[in-house]
Amino acid sequence: MSDLLRDFAAAVARHPDRTALVEASGNAISFADLQTRSHAFVSSWAARGIAPGDRVLLAMPVGADLYAALAAVWSLGATVVLPEPAMGLRGLIHAARTTRPRAFCSAGAYGLLQLALPALWPMIHLRPSTGGGANLGRPLPGPDDIALISFTSGTTGAPKAIPRSHAFLAAQHHAIAPLLDSATEERDLTAFPVFVLINIASGRTSVLPDWKMSRLAHLSPDRLAARIATQNVTRALLPPALCETLARAPATPMLHTVFTGGGPVFPDLLDRLWSNRPGLRIACVYGSTEAEPIAHLEAAAITARDRAAMDAGAGLLAGHPVPGIDLRLQHGEILVAGAHVNAGYLDPAHDAENKIREDGRIWHRTGDAGRLDGAGRLWLLGRAGAEVRTDAATLHPFAVEVAARTWPGVRQAALMPGKGSPCLVIEGTASHLQDWQARARALGIVRVTAIRRMPMDRRHASKIDRAALARRDLG
């Protein structure tokens, strides 16, 4: 990531003593400390034989060592392999078998994994180290060199490996950085690792979560508020599931902005956030693993007319496409192209399903259905191909689900094909079932099922896991 490495070095030169990261323990790491740690890793791992083109599988807690390791591996011209964290050990083994790394880099108890997992036995084992000289005289990797291999979430099949070049990550940095830009010094509570990278390159402080992202349901509103208050957080970058927790948390006056994405941001969630934080700025970012960001929406710009349209079944407003991305619709599916849109997968066989090559350009099929309004804004309709047919009409999931979330007692809603006829599955207060059934019949849906808890995705707990829901007996 030559551009980001240069930006990181520039941030160190400008603000060596400024806090770059606050770890889960509360330990503050300055930009100079982070660079020193990265240089020590470079010296140690170069001595172990890590060379340009090598792949290094990382298994490390989210903290300073992780980001120092990223910079060190890139400085050595090697490629970082990041397994899908939501899959746990299965994700690590899948990453090892898919990418065949030369080295395994671990910190803390993760080092024991090499003893336990045969897939890791042949690899050089790297650990964080101290000491060593400055990172001098090493050529930075080229823009087309692969910086990172990450994975899709695996919600629609086995996770796909996505190679990202240094040029791609630089383009992503330039696409995201303007969204995070601020005229004042900020302290960002950041639950998305990619945004931590952007902040490091921008010289901005990131406060890391002190909770496990795999156990979001166990994070209490009081604990989240305490993290914000004790660390003087001014902005929070959170998935919608954590925004739900924030909406129930005590007020924290220093917090003035929330960025959210990684799942649909429904209007009722915005209302709950504003209920005890009037004036809070909420910025919604739509994107995918292969293309982040795609569209951006300032929640305050949603008009009464927009809200009425969403309540009436127009879908979910996602905002204007971000600069630097081209967006079009093909048979109702959202397609995107641009410098920060992934060009292909590690296994070319996966390209046939998700990539369209036209006139020298590569378009990515997002798998999402949408439409563009007269102002050029994107509206989301749900997953492409997930629409259902009733006797009266064809209904897209978000056209029904966004509206259903305004009904009394509804917390979550999912429109499913069902057996024989569409079914609206609702998590909420079951005493409202008759009312839900009456409202659903007006939309042409004759079956409504109440469930105790909706299954959610493993990555951010912010999208309904429709595959898991489909396996249930919905009656």
PLY file of the C-alpha trace (Angstrom):
ply
format ascii 1.0
element vertex 475
property float x
property float y
property float z
element edge 474
property int vertex1
property int vertex2
end_header
0.00 0.00 0.00
2.58 2.51 -1.11
0.27 5.56 -0.92
-0.98 4.68 2.56
2.52 3.91 3.80
3.65 7.30 2.59
0.61 8.97 4.19
1.32 7.13 7.44
4.93 8.34 7.41
3.72 11.87 6.74
1.26 11.63 9.67
4.11 10.52 11.94
6.22 13.48 10.80
3.37 15.94 11.43
2.05 14.55 14.71
4.55 12.08 16.26
3.10 12.44 19.77
-0.57 12.40 18.80
-2.45 9.26 19.79
-2.96 7.00 16.79
-4.78 4.16 18.57
-6.43 3.56 21.91
-6.45 -0.18 22.48
-9.20 -2.14 24.23
-7.22 -1.95 27.46
-7.14 1.85 27.25
-3.46 1.87 26.33
-2.70 4.86 24.06
-0.27 4.33 21.16
1.23 7.43 19.52
1.92 7.65 15.80
5.66 7.54 16.52
5.22 4.46 18.75
3.19 2.72 16.05
5.88 3.43 13.44
8.66 2.25 15.77
6.77 -0.97 16.40
6.27 -1.50 12.67
9.98 -0.93 11.96
10.90 -3.52 14.59
8.63 -6.04 12.89
10.23 -5.28 9.52
13.75 -5.94 10.85
12.74 -9.13 12.63
10.65 -10.60 9.83
13.13 -9.71 7.09
15.68 -11.74 9.08
13.20 -14.63 9.04
13.20 -14.51 5.25
9.96 -12.72 4.45
10.38 -11.31 0.96
8.35 -9.54 -1.73
5.49 -11.65 -3.01
5.22 -13.84 0.10
1.79 -14.29 1.63
1.45 -13.81 5.39
-1.66 -15.06 7.18
-2.57 -12.81 10.13
-4.33 -13.96 13.30
-4.07 -11.12 15.81
-6.37 -9.23 18.18
-7.50 -5.82 16.95
-4.83 -3.55 18.41
-1.59 -1.74 17.72
0.31 -4.92 16.85
-2.23 -5.73 14.13
-1.85 -2.36 12.38
1.92 -2.32 12.87
2.02 -5.79 11.33
0.00 -4.64 8.30
2.46 -1.79 7.69
5.44 -4.10 8.23
4.27 -6.79 5.83
3.52 -4.16 3.18
6.92 -2.53 3.75
8.51 -5.91 3.02
6.58 -6.16 -0.25
4.62 -9.15 1.04
0.88 -9.76 0.96
-1.36 -9.84 4.03
-4.03 -12.57 4.20
-6.91 -11.70 6.52
-9.34 -14.56 7.26
-13.03 -13.86 7.70
-13.19 -13.25 11.48
-16.87 -14.10 11.82
-16.10 -17.70 10.82
-13.60 -18.29 13.62
-11.30 -21.29 13.15
-13.16 -22.40 10.03
-12.36 -19.05 8.43
-8.68 -19.34 9.34
-8.39 -22.84 7.90
-10.30 -21.80 4.77
-7.93 -18.83 4.28
-4.86 -21.06 4.72
-6.08 -23.65 2.21
-7.29 -21.06 -0.29
-4.24 -18.78 -0.35
-1.36 -21.11 0.72
0.60 -18.51 2.75
4.33 -18.84 3.39
4.07 -17.46 6.93
1.63 -17.29 9.83
1.73 -14.14 11.96
0.11 -14.29 15.38
-0.02 -12.42 18.67
-1.03 -13.53 22.15
-2.86 -16.83 22.48
-3.45 -16.99 18.72
0.09 -18.39 18.48
-1.15 -21.69 19.91
-3.18 -22.21 16.75
-0.08 -23.26 14.81
0.39 -26.15 17.22
-3.25 -27.17 16.95
-3.98 -26.77 13.22
-2.06 -28.97 10.74
-2.85 -26.48 7.95
-0.47 -24.02 9.67
2.40 -26.39 10.42
4.47 -25.79 7.24
4.43 -21.99 7.67
7.09 -19.71 9.11
5.69 -18.47 12.43
6.07 -14.73 12.95
5.49 -12.98 16.27
5.59 -9.30 17.27
9.09 -8.28 18.30
10.85 -5.27 19.78
14.15 -3.67 18.85
15.63 -3.26 15.41
16.63 -0.25 13.36
14.64 2.17 11.27
12.91 1.03 8.12
15.43 2.55 5.70
16.38 1.78 2.15
13.53 -0.58 1.33
11.68 0.11 -1.95
7.94 0.48 -1.49
5.75 -2.03 -3.32
4.34 -1.04 -6.69
0.71 -0.07 -7.28
-0.15 -3.35 -8.99
1.40 -5.54 -6.30
-1.15 -7.38 -4.16
-1.34 -5.81 -0.71
-4.16 -7.75 0.85
-6.30 -10.83 0.38
-9.55 -10.71 2.33
-12.76 -12.71 2.08
-16.45 -12.20 1.47
-18.71 -12.95 4.41
-19.75 -16.36 3.10
-23.46 -15.73 3.70
-24.29 -16.99 0.19
-21.72 -19.80 -0.01
-18.07 -20.44 0.78
-16.20 -17.15 1.35
-14.50 -15.90 -1.82
-10.91 -14.66 -1.63
-10.54 -11.07 -2.86
-7.06 -9.82 -3.83
-6.58 -6.08 -3.37
-3.67 -4.27 -4.96
-1.92 -1.30 -3.40
-3.54 0.87 -6.07
-6.97 -0.49 -5.09
-6.46 0.25 -1.39
-5.14 3.70 -2.23
-8.26 4.35 -4.34
-10.44 3.13 -1.49
-8.57 5.46 0.86
-9.24 8.40 -1.46
-12.93 7.43 -1.74
-13.49 7.09 2.02
-11.23 9.84 3.37
-13.48 12.74 2.23
-16.42 11.19 4.09
-14.38 11.23 7.31
-12.72 14.60 6.77
-13.13 17.14 9.57
-11.87 20.66 10.17
-11.34 19.84 13.86
-9.39 17.15 15.67
-11.61 14.11 16.25
-11.48 10.95 18.34
-13.26 8.19 16.44
-14.64 5.05 18.07
-14.06 2.74 15.11
-15.64 -0.68 14.77
-14.57 -1.12 11.12
-10.88 -2.05 10.61
-10.73 -0.39 7.18
-11.68 2.95 8.71
-8.88 2.58 11.26
-6.47 2.30 8.33
-7.91 5.46 6.79
-7.56 7.28 10.11
-3.94 6.17 10.56
-3.08 7.48 7.10
-4.95 10.72 7.84
-3.27 11.35 11.20
-6.51 10.92 13.16
-7.05 9.12 16.48
-8.98 5.84 16.51
-10.44 4.40 19.70
-10.72 0.64 19.24
-13.64 -1.41 20.61
-13.25 -2.95 24.06
-15.76 -5.66 23.19
-15.72 -8.69 20.89
-17.30 -7.96 17.51
-18.45 -11.60 17.43
-20.56 -11.01 20.57
-22.35 -7.75 19.87
-25.51 -8.96 21.57
-23.60 -9.05 24.89
-22.52 -5.39 24.71
-24.67 -3.35 27.08
-25.73 0.24 26.32
-24.04 1.39 29.54
-20.72 -0.17 28.55
-20.84 1.43 25.10
-21.63 4.81 26.64
-18.78 4.36 29.13
-16.31 3.68 26.31
-17.44 6.87 24.55
-17.31 8.97 27.72
-14.01 7.76 29.19
-12.19 8.10 25.86
-13.73 11.47 24.94
-15.05 10.05 21.67
-16.46 12.69 19.33
-17.49 10.40 16.45
-18.52 6.75 16.28
-18.20 4.44 13.26
-20.56 1.59 14.02
-22.64 -1.06 12.22
-26.43 -0.70 12.59
-26.55 -3.38 15.31
-24.31 -1.21 17.52
-26.33 1.86 16.59
-29.31 0.04 18.11
-27.26 -0.35 21.30
-26.22 3.30 21.16
-29.88 4.33 20.85
-30.52 2.73 24.26
-27.36 4.15 25.84
-27.19 7.15 28.18
-26.55 10.45 26.41
-22.91 11.32 25.74
-22.74 15.05 24.91
-19.27 14.95 23.34
-20.46 12.55 20.61
-21.64 14.65 17.67
-21.47 12.28 14.66
-22.22 8.65 13.86
-21.14 6.91 10.65
-22.95 3.66 10.03
-23.01 0.94 7.36
-22.39 -2.75 6.89
-26.15 -3.34 6.85
-29.37 -1.52 6.04
-29.98 1.66 8.06
-33.74 1.83 8.54
-35.63 5.07 9.30
-36.91 3.78 12.64
-33.31 3.30 13.80
-32.56 6.93 12.92
-35.56 8.00 14.99
-34.32 6.03 18.00
-30.85 7.53 17.73
-32.26 11.03 17.58
-34.71 10.46 20.44
-32.07 11.05 23.14
-29.46 12.77 20.97
-31.24 15.60 19.11
-29.01 17.16 16.50
-26.74 14.10 16.20
-25.24 13.94 12.72
-25.80 10.49 11.18
-24.03 9.56 7.95
-25.10 6.32 6.27
-22.67 4.52 3.95
-23.77 1.80 1.53
-21.20 -0.57 0.08
-20.12 -4.18 -0.21
-17.00 -6.21 0.47
-15.99 -5.80 -3.16
-16.86 -2.09 -3.41
-16.72 0.16 -0.36
-18.16 2.82 -0.44
-20.88 2.91 -3.13
-23.31 5.54 -1.87
-23.52 8.03 0.99
-26.50 9.63 2.72
-26.68 12.36 5.32
-29.66 11.28 7.40
-30.67 14.90 8.04
-31.25 15.27 4.28
-34.10 12.71 4.34
-37.25 14.73 3.74
-40.78 14.11 4.97
-41.62 13.13 1.41
-38.78 10.57 1.42
-40.04 9.12 4.69
-43.57 8.87 3.34
-42.27 7.11 0.23
-40.34 4.58 2.32
-43.40 3.95 4.49
-45.44 3.40 1.34
-43.11 0.77 -0.14
-40.59 2.74 -2.22
-37.63 0.88 -0.68
-34.75 2.19 1.42
-33.01 5.43 0.48
-29.21 5.00 0.26
-28.27 8.41 -1.13
-26.07 9.62 -3.98
-23.32 7.44 -5.44
-19.93 8.57 -4.10
-17.48 10.40 -6.39
-15.22 8.05 -8.31
-17.76 5.29 -8.79
-19.95 4.56 -11.79
-23.31 2.96 -11.06
-25.91 1.50 -13.35
-28.87 -0.85 -13.15
-29.15 -4.02 -15.19
-32.41 -5.92 -14.91
-32.92 -4.09 -11.63
-29.56 -5.16 -10.14
-27.02 -2.57 -9.00
-23.74 -2.73 -10.94
-20.70 -0.61 -10.08
-17.31 0.12 -11.61
-14.37 2.27 -10.58
-10.87 2.30 -9.14
-12.04 1.14 -5.70
-14.24 -1.65 -7.09
-12.63 -5.08 -6.84
-11.68 -6.29 -10.32
-11.81 -10.03 -9.66
-11.38 -12.89 -7.23
-8.35 -15.00 -6.41
-10.13 -17.91 -8.07
-11.06 -16.67 -11.57
-13.94 -19.17 -11.63
-15.82 -16.85 -9.27
-15.61 -13.95 -11.73
-18.18 -15.42 -14.10
-20.94 -15.01 -11.54
-20.08 -11.52 -10.26
-18.11 -9.66 -12.95
-19.14 -8.25 -16.31
-16.42 -7.13 -18.73
-17.48 -4.55 -21.27
-15.32 -2.30 -23.44
-12.30 -2.78 -21.23
-14.19 -2.02 -18.00
-15.07 -4.42 -15.22
-18.51 -4.04 -13.64
-19.22 -5.69 -10.31
-22.66 -7.21 -9.73
-23.55 -6.28 -6.17
-26.41 -8.76 -5.93
-28.62 -5.95 -4.64
-31.74 -4.69 -6.39
-32.31 -0.98 -6.58
-33.57 2.02 -8.49
-32.47 5.59 -9.13
-34.82 8.51 -8.56
-35.04 11.75 -10.51
-32.38 13.35 -8.30
-29.90 10.54 -9.05
-30.25 9.01 -5.58
-30.05 5.28 -5.07
-32.90 3.38 -3.42
-32.33 -0.19 -2.24
-34.98 -2.86 -2.76
-33.28 -5.89 -1.21
-31.36 -8.76 -2.74
-31.76 -9.24 -6.48
-33.91 -12.27 -7.16
-35.43 -12.20 -3.67
-38.65 -10.55 -4.81
-41.87 -12.50 -4.28
-45.04 -12.66 -6.31
-48.51 -12.33 -4.91
-51.82 -12.46 -6.74
-51.72 -8.68 -7.01
-48.08 -7.69 -7.56
-44.37 -8.47 -7.43
-42.93 -7.29 -4.11
-39.30 -6.55 -3.31
-38.16 -7.32 0.26
-37.29 -3.76 1.33
-40.52 -2.41 -0.18
-42.36 -4.42 2.47
-39.82 -4.64 5.29
-39.09 -0.91 5.58
-42.81 -0.22 5.82
-43.45 -3.11 8.23
-40.91 -1.75 10.72
-43.27 1.19 11.29
-46.07 -1.11 12.41
-46.84 -1.41 16.14
-44.60 -3.87 17.99
-42.32 -4.75 15.03
-38.55 -4.97 15.63
-37.46 -6.87 12.51
-39.25 -8.03 9.37
-38.29 -10.34 6.51
-40.30 -11.06 3.38
-39.67 -14.69 2.42
-40.92 -16.85 -0.48
-42.40 -19.40 1.92
-44.04 -22.67 0.94
-46.66 -22.07 -1.68
-47.14 -18.38 -0.91
-45.02 -15.50 0.38
-44.60 -15.16 4.13
-43.81 -12.05 6.14
-41.69 -13.11 9.13
-41.75 -10.66 12.02
-39.75 -10.41 15.21
-41.72 -8.35 17.68
-44.50 -8.31 20.21
-46.70 -11.21 19.14
-49.84 -9.67 20.68
-49.94 -7.46 17.55
-50.15 -10.47 15.23
-53.73 -9.86 14.11
-52.92 -6.24 13.29
-49.85 -7.35 11.32
-51.95 -9.86 9.39
-54.49 -7.20 8.45
-51.77 -4.81 7.27
-50.02 -7.58 5.33
-53.26 -8.59 3.58
-53.55 -5.03 2.29
-50.21 -5.63 0.54
-51.37 -8.96 -0.87
-49.49 -11.07 1.68
-51.72 -13.68 3.27
-49.23 -15.31 5.66
-47.53 -13.67 8.63
-45.36 -15.60 11.09
-44.08 -14.25 14.41
-40.71 -15.46 15.67
-38.82 -14.77 18.90
-35.52 -13.74 17.34
-34.47 -13.05 13.77
-31.20 -14.76 12.67
-28.60 -12.14 11.77
-25.33 -12.20 9.82
-22.14 -13.20 11.65
-19.99 -10.27 10.47
-21.89 -7.22 11.78
-25.15 -8.72 13.12
-26.86 -6.08 10.99
-28.31 -8.06 8.06
-30.95 -10.75 8.27
-29.46 -14.18 7.60
-32.06 -15.23 5.06
-30.44 -18.58 4.39
-30.76 -19.49 8.07
-34.31 -18.14 8.15
-35.27 -20.21 5.08
-34.17 -23.37 6.90
-36.74 -22.77 9.62
-40.29 -24.11 9.51
-42.21 -20.91 8.84
-45.55 -22.65 8.89
0 1
1 2
2 3
3 4
4 5
5 6
6 7
7 8
8 9
9 10
10 11
11 12
12 13
13 14
14 15
15 16
16 17
17 18
18 19
19 20
20 21
21 22
22 23
23 24
24 25
25 26
26 27
27 28
28 29
29 30
30 31
31 32
32 33
33 34
34 35
35 36
36 37
37 38
38 39
39 40
40 41
41 42
42 43
43 44
44 45
45 46
46 47
47 48
48 49
49 50
50 51
51 52
52 53
53 54
54 55
55 56
56 57
57 58
58 59
59 60
60 61
61 62
62 63
63 64
64 65
65 66
66 67
67 68
68 69
69 70
70 71
71 72
72 73
73 74
74 75
75 76
76 77
77 78
78 79
79 80
80 81
81 82
82 83
83 84
84 85
85 86
86 87
87 88
88 89
89 90
90 91
91 92
92 93
93 94
94 95
95 96
96 97
97 98
98 99
99 100
100 101
101 102
102 103
103 104
104 105
105 106
106 107
107 108
108 109
109 110
110 111
111 112
112 113
113 114
114 115
115 116
116 117
117 118
118 119
119 120
120 121
121 122
122 123
123 124
124 125
125 126
126 127
127 128
128 129
129 130
130 131
131 132
132 133
133 134
134 135
135 136
136 137
137 138
138 139
139 140
140 141
141 142
142 143
143 144
144 145
145 146
146 147
147 148
148 149
149 150
150 151
151 152
152 153
153 154
154 155
155 156
156 157
157 158
158 159
159 160
160 161
161 162
162 163
163 164
164 165
165 166
166 167
167 168
168 169
169 170
170 171
171 172
172 173
173 174
174 175
175 176
176 177
177 178
178 179
179 180
180 181
181 182
182 183
183 184
184 185
185 186
186 187
187 188
188 189
189 190
190 191
191 192
192 193
193 194
194 195
195 196
196 197
197 198
198 199
199 200
200 201
201 202
202 203
203 204
204 205
205 206
206 207
207 208
208 209
209 210
210 211
211 212
212 213
213 214
214 215
215 216
216 217
217 218
218 219
219 220
220 221
221 222
222 223
223 224
224 225
225 226
226 227
227 228
228 229
229 230
230 231
231 232
232 233
233 234
234 235
235 236
236 237
237 238
238 239
239 240
240 241
241 242
242 243
243 244
244 245
245 246
246 247
247 248
248 249
249 250
250 251
251 252
252 253
253 254
254 255
255 256
256 257
257 258
258 259
259 260
260 261
261 262
262 263
263 264
264 265
265 266
266 267
267 268
268 269
269 270
270 271
271 272
272 273
273 274
274 275
275 276
276 277
277 278
278 279
279 280
280 281
281 282
282 283
283 284
284 285
285 286
286 287
287 288
288 289
289 290
290 291
291 292
292 293
293 294
294 295
295 296
296 297
297 298
298 299
299 300
300 301
301 302
302 303
303 304
304 305
305 306
306 307
307 308
308 309
309 310
310 311
311 312
312 313
313 314
314 315
315 316
316 317
317 318
318 319
319 320
320 321
321 322
322 323
323 324
324 325
325 326
326 327
327 328
328 329
329 330
330 331
331 332
332 333
333 334
334 335
335 336
336 337
337 338
338 339
339 340
340 341
341 342
342 343
343 344
344 345
345 346
346 347
347 348
348 349
349 350
350 351
351 352
352 353
353 354
354 355
355 356
356 357
357 358
358 359
359 360
360 361
361 362
362 363
363 364
364 365
365 366
366 367
367 368
368 369
369 370
370 371
371 372
372 373
373 374
374 375
375 376
376 377
377 378
378 379
379 380
380 381
381 382
382 383
383 384
384 385
385 386
386 387
387 388
388 389
389 390
390 391
391 392
392 393
393 394
394 395
395 396
396 397
397 398
398 399
399 400
400 401
401 402
402 403
403 404
404 405
405 406
406 407
407 408
408 409
409 410
410 411
411 412
412 413
413 414
414 415
415 416
416 417
417 418
418 419
419 420
420 421
421 422
422 423
423 424
424 425
425 426
426 427
427 428
428 429
429 430
430 431
431 432
432 433
433 434
434 435
435 436
436 437
437 438
438 439
439 440
440 441
441 442
442 443
443 444
444 445
445 446
446 447
447 448
448 449
449 450
450 451
451 452
452 453
453 454
454 455
455 456
456 457
457 458
458 459
459 460
460 461
461 462
462 463
463 464
464 465
465 466
466 467
467 468
468 469
469 470
470 471
471 472
472 473
473 474
